[in-house]
């Protein structure tokens, strides 16, 4: 069972995008992706909201998330959020098997 966390970072003057770019350019994103248990760490920008960046962050289990949250990397991430004055909203999901009845709607 994977755990996926959707984090929406919202700012002004393009700061959410600048934050995501600095996260990538600094190597922080690559470091998170290399952590044991990380399945996905990707940024997206909604077409209708240029002041928001969505992070989709998936982990194998809660233990992997706890290790990540206890790492020094979180200090770096928190400092960048402060630097760009970002506000956050969070949604958390656990994986579930896709019902057979819904497979007909998936095009691979």
N, C-alpha and C positions, 0 to 999 in steps of 0.2 A: 504494500500500500504506500504510494507516494503521497507526499504533502506538497501542495502548491500554494504559494502565497502571491497574490497580486497586490503590488504596492503602487499607488498613484502618487507621484510627486508633482505638486503644483506650485508654481511661482509666478513671477512677473518678468517682463523684459527678456524672455527667452532663457531664464535661469535654469529651468528644469532640463532643457536640452543641453545647456552648458555643463550642468552637473553630470549628465549621462556621458557626454563627450570626455570630460575630465576623468571620469571613472574608467573609461575605456583606454584613453591615452596614457594614463598613469600606470596601467597594468593591474589595477585593482580588480577589474572584471575578470581578466585571465586568471588571477590568483583565486578568486572565488570559484570559478569554474573548475579549477584544479583540486579543490578541496574534496576530501573523501565524502561521498554521499550526495554531491551536487549533481543534479540531472539536467538542470536548465537555468540559465541566468541571462535573460534577454530583455532589451529595452525596445519599446514601441511608442509611437506618438499618434494619438487620435487625430484623424483628419479634421475633425470639427473643433479641436481644442489645442491650439499651438502652445499653450502655457502649461500643458500637462504631459508627463512622460509616464508610461506604464512599464513597470518591471514585473516580468513573470519569473518567479524564483521557485524552482522545484527541488525537493530533497527526497532521499530514500526513506527517511524516518525522522522522528523527533530528535533522536540522539545526534544525528548529523547537524540538524539546525542548532541544537544547543552548543555543540562544539564550535560551529561557525559564529554564533553570537558571543561566545567567550573568547574569540580570537582577537588579537590586536587590530585586525583589519576593520573591526566594527568601529574603533576609534577614528580611523581614517574616514570611513563612510559617514559617520556622525559629523565630523568636522566639515566635510564637503557639503552636507545638507545645511549646516549652519552658514557656511560661506555663501551659499546661493539662496539662503532664506526660504527654504522649501517647507511646505506643509504636506502631510501625508494622510492617505486613507488606506486601509488594509482590508483585504478579504482573504480568507484561508479556506482551502478545499482539500479533501482527501480523495484519492482515486477510487473509482468503482468500475466494475466490468460493464462494458457496453451491452445493453440488452439486444438479443438477436433481432427483435422487431425494429430496432433503430439502424441496424447495419445497412439496410436498403437505401438509406439517405446519404451514406458515406461513399464518395467517389475517390478511389485511390489511384 
